[in-house]
Amino acid sequence: MRTERRLKNTVPFKKFLAWYLKWLGIVSGCIVAILTIDLMVLLYVGEANNQHTKKVNLMREDKYIEPDFQDTWKTKKSR
């Protein structure tokens, strides 16, 4: 009697395994997505830092020429 009652209240193993694998896939997918986003942010910030360092080094060596975009304002393109 006790065995029958206990077996009725348990979750079937195949259903539990399917549910577990589904949620394991969802959680691992989210973790991979978050790590990928973190990596992309780190690469972007690192490249910005590298470009800024190059610019500062050129300024220290007096080799930096600041671009002047005002020369191209209000000019018509020749076709």
Steps between C-alpha positions, in 0.01 A plus 500: 500500500772745593702410192205561268427839656867601481526401134189700410646819649839482329578672172572263210870501424465558123288812551741631760798432273336681208416797722850505649676487163276773359576738785867402498512601132322830567728592790818402317385698194445807717843461658665471157313810379605704802864392466494588129362846573766551768773398257373738232488790749854424615627492142323826416634679808848359441506627141377844609773509764760398241394775259501760776848392611628535142347847475654611832841367396480694173405813694799458731730467200336803326412284201122511543304704247145561609254445216316814397161415360390862461673516163241259361197689635271682258683372195321343210624172367622513145336234290 
